[in-house]
Amino acid sequence: TSPPRPARSFLRRGAMATRASGAVIGVITMALRAHGINIGVVGHRAAPAAGRVCTEGQPAGRRVVSVADLHGDFHAMAELLTGLKLVREGVSRDEATWKNAWVGDDALLVQLGDVLGRGADGRMMYRFLWALQDQAAVSGGEVFLLLGNHELLVLRGVMDYVGGIEDKCAYTQEFSQCVKSPDNMWKCQDVKDTDYALGCLKRAWAVGGDMGDKLRKRVAEGKMNMVKKVGDLVFVHAGLVPEVWSRLGGPDAEGLEWLSDAVRKINLATSDSLLVKDDHPQGPAWTRLGEGRFGRDGWWAQRDRYLKEAERQRKRRNEKSHHTEDIPEVKEDDDAPGGRCHAVRQALLKAGGERMVIGHNPRPSGDAEILCGGRLLLTDTFMSIAYTIDFKENDRDQQKARQDSTRRLLALETSDAPGADITQVYAGREGDERCRPVAPVAD
């Protein structure tokens, strides 16, 4: 039953006042957080994190959600963020639907990088995520975007992994015509030039281009970077190895703030630093830590050197067979020096964290993988249809590929309270498959 008209008017005025005061509180809260001060309204920290999808064992504190590689699939991104109750229903590729899209209150969303590449929607997705950043800040929320290797590639003018004709043509003013004839010259979006479709894409992300300049501005403003530490969690696109501290920060470097400062000051387009250099085995956006390959002293390289030496000795002895049982096992989770988990432990000690959450190392199964006694969380599950459309079982079938993509939609959900529980949220699944707790770190 509706209240009488005078009461409705009073309620409307009250609601408007509440929203206005909430916006002011949100702005103040964000400003304080930028200086390392975390506050909330009275009682906020004693209550469960608001809006959580997986409700069992809700921890106190601010809700924190992380999402890995999205690779140019707007549909998958919108489906996932809606399922996580961070974005309202009805958001689509139509920019008119983006108004008031954020419904996550004061939650923190960390996107782990690789929004670009492979798929066709990278430009649109960044425009949406930047809009979402601005909307979240009004209510005290935060959207923090990490740089992945695919962002660094386009910033450096490397276009090897763009998402085909549609991705290129999205940077022109005449998309539908461009798709039919991408090798013609077209008027570029946001740049006063004409070029081939690929040239328009390259111009957009270059210095002076609309997309590239906006990204660099947000890095300078502290809204994007390569690392983000929340409580005892360290978020990074590909991983952190101890060499980052010894080679860039010096032997006495600790924590992560110096690294964030280095990213803000570096030239993302031209630097030869391991932070941004293409395919550097120790770079935070490039290392294959999740696969165990992270430089000349990694477990993979260690085993490879042993195999080569064993083969050399076999040939010298003119043996016709080689017995693999003579090869010492170098486990990918080896905690000895040179092993992956040893590197993870050392990097977390330097960073002051307990767990490292990464993307970049895709899990073909579509499920996250937890390694190193719970310290390394691999969360790239091939969510983008740019990948699933090529899987053999889908055989280029759009409907099957979309269903597969939906099944792979994953986020981690936790809070910023010390020692908070972590849950894997599979937004496209039902029942027991939807929410999976992450076990505590093993001593």
N, C-alpha and C positions, 0 to 999 in steps of 0.2 A: 504494500500500500504506500502511495506517495504521500509525503508530508504536505500540509497546506502551503499555499503560495508564499506567505510571509516567511514561513520556516524554510522553504526551499531557497528563497533569496538570501536568508541569513547563512544557510549552509554553504551556498555558493561563495559568499564573501569569505567565510571561514576557510573554505578549501583553497581559494585564491591566496589568502594570506599564508596558509600553511605551505603552499607550493613556493611562494616567494621567499619565505624564511628558509625553507629547505634549500633553495638555490644559493642563498647567501651563505648558509652553513657549509654547503658543498664547496663553494669557492674558497672559503676560509680554510676548510679542512685540506683541500688540495695544496694551498699555499704552504701550510704548515708541514704537510708530508714532504714537500719539495725540499724542506730544510731538515728533514730527518725526524720530525716530531709527529707522532701518531696520536690523534685524539678522536673522540667520538662523542655522541650525545650521551647523557648520563645513562649508565646501565648497558650501553651498546656492547661492550666487550664481554659482559656476562651472559649475553644471549647468543643462541646459535647464529651462525652466519646466514644472513637472509637469502631466500630464494634458491636454496640448494635443490638440485634435482634428486640426488640420492640422500634420503633423509635420515637413515639409520646412523646413530652416533654422531650427530651434527656437532662439530667442535665450536667453541667460542671463537670470536674474532671476525675479521673481515673476510668475506668469501673471496677465494682466489681460484681462477680457472685458467688452464693453459691449453692451447690448441696448436698443433704442429702444422706441417706443410700443407698448403691448400692448392697450390699450383693451378691458378687460373680457372677455378671452377666456382663461379658465383653461386650457383644453385646449391652445391654442397655446403659452402660457407653459410649461406642463409639458413639452410635446413638445420645445420649443427647449432648455430647461435640461437635460433628459435627454440630448438629442443633443450638448450641449456638455460632457457628463460632469461637470456641476456638481451635478446632482440624480440620485438613484438611480431605477431603473425602479420602476414601481408606484405613483407618487404620483398621487393623483386628488383629486376634490372632497371625498372623505371625509376629514375631519380625522384619523381614525385612521391614515391612510397617511402622515402628515407626519412621524412620528417618525423621527429619524436620516435625514432626507431629503438633507442636505448631504453630498456625496462629493467636493467640490472641493479638499480639503486646505487649503493656505494661499492659494488663488487669491483675487483681488479681482474681484467682479462689480459693475459699475456699471450700474444701470437708469436710463435717461434721462428718466423721468417719463411722465405720461399712462398710468398703470395703469388709471385710472378713465375713465369716459365711453364712450358709444357701445354697448359690450357690457354683458352682464348680470352679470358675475362680479367686479366691482370690489371689493366688500366682502371676499369670500372670498380674492381674490388678495392684498390687503393683509395680511390675517391670515396667509396663507401666507408672504409675503415677510418679514414681521416675525419669524415663527418661524424662517425660514431665516437671517435676520440673526443671531439668537441662537445658532443651531446652528453657523454658520460661525465665529463668534468663538472657540468652544471649541477648534477645531483650527488657530487662527492665520489663518483665512480672514476675508474681509470681504464683506458685501453692502451697498453704498452706494446709497441711493435718492435720486434727484433729484426736485425738484418740477416738474411740468409745469403748463401753463395749466389743464388739467382738474382737477387737485388744487386749484389756487387758486380755481377757480370754486366748487366745492362748499364749500370753507372759508369763502367769502364769501356762501354761501347762494344762489348762482346755479345753478339746476337745469335749464338749457336743454338740456343735452347728456347727460342720464342715459340709460341703456340700455334704456328701455322698461319694460313691466310687471314682468318678472322681476327686473330690477335694483332697482326700487322695493320689490318684495315681499320681497327678500332681507333687508331691514331690519325686517321684521315677524317675530313668533314663529309665524305660521301661514301659511307660504309657499304651500302647495298651495291652501288656501282663498282666500288673497289674490289669487292669479293669476286666479281665476275672478271675483272681485269687488273689484278694487283700489280702488274708490271708497268702499268701506265703511270703518268705523273698525276698526283692529286694534291689538293690543298690540305695541309697538315692541321690537326687540332692544336690549338693553343700556341702555334708557332706561325709567324707571318711568312711562310714559305710554301713552295710546292716541291714535292719529292715523290719518289716511289714509296709504297706503303712501308717497306722496311726502313727506308730513310726517315720517314715521319716518326716511326717508333724510336729510332736512334736519336733523333733530334730532341724528342720529348724528354728523354732521360739524361741528356747531356747537360753540361753546365750552361745555364741560360734557358734550358727547356723547362716547360711548365712542371712536369712531373718530377724531374730531377731536382729542381730548385725547391719545390715543396718538401720533398723528402729530406734534403739537406737542412732545410730550415727547421724541420721537426727534430732532426738529430741535435741541432744546436740548442733547441728549446728543451731538450731532455725528454722528449716523447718517444724517441726511437733510439736504439743503441744495439750493441752486440750482446750485452749481458744484462740480466736483471736478477737481483737477489731479493727474495721475499722470505722473511723468517729464516729458516734453515735450508730453504730450497734455492738452488742456483739454476736459472733458466738461460740456455744458450742454444744457438741453432745446431751446431755440429758437435761441440764439446770443448772442454778446457783441459789442457795438459800442462804439467809443471813448467815446461819450456817457455810458456807465455810469460811467466813471471821472470825467469832467469834471463831471457833474451830481450824483453821489452821493459820490464819494471826494475830490473836489477835484483841482486840476491836478497836484499832486505825488503823487497816489496811485499806487502800483505794486502788482503782484502781485494775489492773489485773497483773501488771508486777511481783509482788511478787508471784502470783500464777503460772505464767509461769516459774519463776525461781524454784519454788518448784517442778514442774513437771520435769524440767531438772535434778534436783539433786536427785530425788527419785529413789529407785530401783523398777522398774515397775514389776519385777518378784516376789518379796517377801514382799514388804511393806504391812503393815496393815493399812496404811492411808486411810481415806475415799476417797481420790483421786482415788485409784485403787482397793480397797477391793471389792470383788465380791458382787454385788447387794446391795451396801450401799445406803440407801434411800436418803442420802444427797449428794452423789457423783456426780460430773459433768458429768460422763459417765454413771451413773446408775439411777439417780433420775427419778421418773415418774411425774415430774412437769407438763408435758403436759396433764397428766391424772388427775391431782389434788392430787396425792398421793406422798407426799415428806417428810414423817417423822411423828413423833407422834403428831405434832401440826398442821398438814395439814387439809384442809377442809374435805377430805375423812375420815381420822382417827377421826376427831372431830365428824362427823356424825355417824361413826361406834360406837364410844364410847356411844353416846347418845342412839342409837338403842339398844345396849346391856343393858344399864341401864334401858331403858323403858321396855325391855323384862323382866329383873329381877324384876322390880316393879310389872309388870303384873302378873308374877307367884306368887309373894308374896301375892298379893290380890286375887289370885285364879280366875282371870278373864279368860273367855273363848275366848274373842276376843280382838283385839288390833286395835285401830283407828289410822291409819297413819296420819290423819290430825292433830293430836296432836304433831307430830314431827316437830320441827322448821326446816325450809329449810336452809341448808348450801350450798349455791351456789358454783359451781366450780370457778366462776369468782368473788367471794366475795372479796371485798377490805378491809374487816375488818381483824384485826390481826388473824392469823390462816388460812386465805383464800389464795388461790393460787395467786390471783392478788396482794394481799398485799406483798407476798413474792417476786413476780416479781419486783414490784416497789422498794422494799428495796434493792434487789440485784442489780438492775440497778443503783440506787443511789450510792451504794458502788463501782460499776464498772465504773461509769462515763459515762453511755450510756443511750440511749432512748428506744431502742428496743433490744429484745433477739431473735435470730434465732436458732432454734433447730431441730434435727431429733429425732430418737429413739422412738417417740410416733406416731406410724403409723396411718394414716387416711384411713380407709377402703374405703371411697368414691373415693379415688384417687385424691382429691383436697386438697390443703393446707387449714389450718384453722388459722384464725387470732383472738386472744383472748385478753382480758384485755385491751380493748380500743386501740388495735393496738400495744401493747407493747410486746406481745408474739406471735411469728410466728412459727407454726408447719408445717414442710415441708417434713416429711417422708410420701410418698404416696404409699408405696409398689411397687416400680419401678421394682424390680428384678423378673424375671420369676420364681425364687425359691419360691416366694409367689404365683404369679398369676396362676401357674400350679396347685395349690391345691385349688383354689377357685371353689366353687360348679358349678358356671355357665360355667366354662371352662372344667370341667370334664376330667382333665388330657390331654386335647387336646393341643398339642404344638403350633399349629397355632393360636388358640384362645387365649392361654396364652400370646403369643408374642404380639398379637394385643392389648391385655389388658395392658401389660407392656408398650408398646409404648404410649398408651393413658395417662398413669400415669407419663410419664417423665416430671419432674419439676425442674426448677431452679428459684432462685430469682436474679433479675438483677437490679443494682443500680450504684451509683458511690460513691467515697470517699468524695465528697463535702458535707459540713454540710447541713442537712435537705433535702438531695436528695430524689427524688421520688423513690419508689420501685415498680417493676413490677413482677408479677408471669408469668413465661414463660413456657408454656406447649409445649415442642418442638415437640411432636407427634400429635398435633392437628392443625386444620386449622381455618381460619376466626376469628370470635369474641372470640372463645374459646382459641386462642393461647396466647394472651396477656391480662392479667387482672391487673389493677392497684391496689395497696394496699393503702387504705385510710390513711390519716395522723393520727398521734396519737391523740386520744381524750384527752382533758384536764380533 
